[in-house]
Amino acid sequence: MKIALINPIFSRSHGGGENYPLDLARALIDLGHEVHLVGRLIDFAPDGAVPHLLTPPNWLRFLRPLYFSGHACRFLTGQRFDFTYAMNRSLGADATFLGGGVHGHHLAMRYPNMVSRGLHILMRPVNIVNYHLERQLYQHQPNPFVVANSQLAKSHLMRAYGVPDKNIAVVRHGIDHAVFNGEVRATYRQAMRTELGITQDDVAVIFVANNYRLKGLPVLIDALGLLRGDVAAKRLRLIVVGKGKAGEYRLQARHRGVADQVRFVGPSAEIQRLYAAGDVFALPTQYDPFAVVTIEAMACGLPAITSRDNGASEIIEHGRTGFVLDSPRDADELADCLRQLLDKERRLAMGQVAATTTAMLTHEANARATLAAFATFATIRAGG
């Protein structure tokens, strides 16, 4: 099958939204399909992929999504593909990937106060452009087809735009198990714990995010503060991984009396080394359609604590492979989960089951499920 993947950026040096299309392209090529990449920046392409570089105007930065969507539409009109798949909010493709979730819901979670949300939209007019493209995709198209990465994202889309259930397929992300696996602990653990100043008796909690506030770092620090009087909990060490302004969170940690338990290490190109150093993964995110770092950590043998507002929580069996928080803002609930994972035997047992749980989440499985979704959509479109 000749498949076009449409995304503004295909890159290994950006975030998950730019990496995932490359992982999907590689898996589709390995399954024998012809894959074309359509983007405005393609700084990496898997062997066998055919790149198509678009050059939309760059006059106003906030209009970039609109410019790219228009150019991608015109490009697809002049080409012949068996299936076209937009990995962003571009119009004109056979199906759209809902990787970042519903934009309005994302903003509501990030800015619960309506006044601050309105000010943010006014200060960043790209939000208006994203709203416009979403409405064009999901409200004004007569029969939109969507691949969501979680039931959570699917439910938000149905509620916001009324897209029919049959038009939405849920396809969960996969990971590279050659990179993320239980063996990384044996390979990297001791060296990384020494480098990070983590002792044998410490319990290292790994937090990975580039948006510290949205992904729950404040409540995680508050939870450590609530455990300050617990002698056993003094062994907890929070390792903060990713890009972000650490100053205000260092200050928060000092105010909570846990500054000596929190360390900021910045972004990492080999995140599996940090999972190896860890004992627990925690991401009490306010909203994430599917945080892939959750299943990466679980594959490396870490029990995961995350919120119901993370689509990856659908993989977690509460109390057996990790804990799913009812509220991402409840520091008491999070503190209780951390307290339970101070028990080494329980922690290790949960981590072993967590690794087994993620074994089926591979790039190949993701690609096969995506192809199955394409086939279903084609049947519905044909009236079958």
C-alpha positions, 0 to 999 in steps of 0.5 A, a space after each residue: 500500500 502507498 501511504 502518505 504521512 502528513 506532519 509539519 516536522 519529522 525529526 528525532 531532535 524534537 518531541 513525541 509529536 515529531 518522533 512518533 510519525 518516524 516510528 510509524 513510518 519505519 514499522 510500516 516500511 518493515 511491513 512492506 508498505 511504501 511510505 511518503 513523508 509530507 512535511 515542512 521540516 524533514 531532518 530525518 527519514 527512515 531508509 525507504 521513506 520518500 520525503 516531500 518537503 513543502 515550503 509554506 510561507 512563514 510571514 506570521 508565526 501563529 498562522 503556520 498550522 493554517 499555512 501548512 494545512 493549505 499546502 498539504 491539501 494542495 499537495 495531496 490533490 495532485 498525488 495518488 496514494 492508497 491512504 493519506 494520514 494526517 498526524 496533526 490538524 491538517 485538512 484533506 487527509 483520509 484520516 487524522 491522528 488525535 495525538 495531542 488530544 482535543 485542544 479545548 480540553 487541553 487548555 481547560 486543564 492547563 488553565 482552569 480559570 476562564 479568565 486566565 484561559 482567555 488571556 492565554 488565547 489572546 496572547 497566543 493567537 495560534 490557539 484560535 488557529 488550532 480551534 479553527 482547524 479542529 472545527 473544520 476537521 471534526 465538525 464541518 467534515 461530513 464523515 471524519 475518521 480519527 485514530 486516537 491514542 487512548 479511550 480518554 482522547 476518544 471520549 473527549 473528541 466524541 463529547 466535544 465534536 460529536 464524532 461517531 464512535 464507529 469513526 474513531 479507532 483507538 490505537 495505543 503507542 508502541 515502544 522499542 523494547 530493545 531500548 526499554 526493558 528490564 535489562 537496563 537496570 543491570 546495565 546502567 543502575 549502579 553507575 547512574 545512581 552513583 552519578 546522581 548521588 542516590 544511595 542503595 537505600 534511597 528510593 528514586 522517583 523519576 519524573 519526566 516532562 518538559 512542561 513541569 506544571 501541566 505534568 504535575 511537578 508541583 503536586 509531586 513536591 507537595 506530596 513529598 512535603 506531606 511525607 516529611 515527618 515520615 522517617 522512612 519517606 526521607 529515603 525518597 529522592 525525586 529526579 526531575 528529567 526534562 526541559 523546564 524552568 526549575 527556579 520556582 520548583 526549587 523554591 517550592 521544595 525549600 518551602 516544603 522542607 524537601 529541597 535536599 530530596 529533589 534534583 533537576 537533571 535536565 533533558 536526557 538523550 538516553 532516558 533509559 539510563 535514568 529509568 534504570 536508576 529509578 525505583 518508581 515512575 511518577 507523572 501526576 499529569 493534569 492532561 496527557 492523551 497518552 504519555 509514552 514515558 509512562 510505558 517506557 518506564 514500566 517496560 524498564 521495570 518501574 511501577 508507575 503512578 499517574 492520573 486518570 487524565 493520562 491515557 496511558 493510565 489505561 495500561 495500568 492495573 491499579 495496585 498491581 502494576 502501579 497506581 492511578 490517581 483519581 485527581 492529579 491535584 490531590 497531594 494526599 492521594 499521591 503521598 499515600 501511593 508513594 508511601 506504599 511503594 517504600 516497601 521494596 518487595 512490593 515495589 519490585 514485584 509491581 515493577 516486574 508485572 509492569 514490564 510484562 504488561 507493556 510487552 505487547 506495546 511495540 512499534 509493529 503492533 502499533 503499525 498493524 493496528 493503524 493499518 486495521 483502522 485504515 481498512 475499517 475506515 475505507 469500508 465505512 466510507 465505501 458504505 460497507 
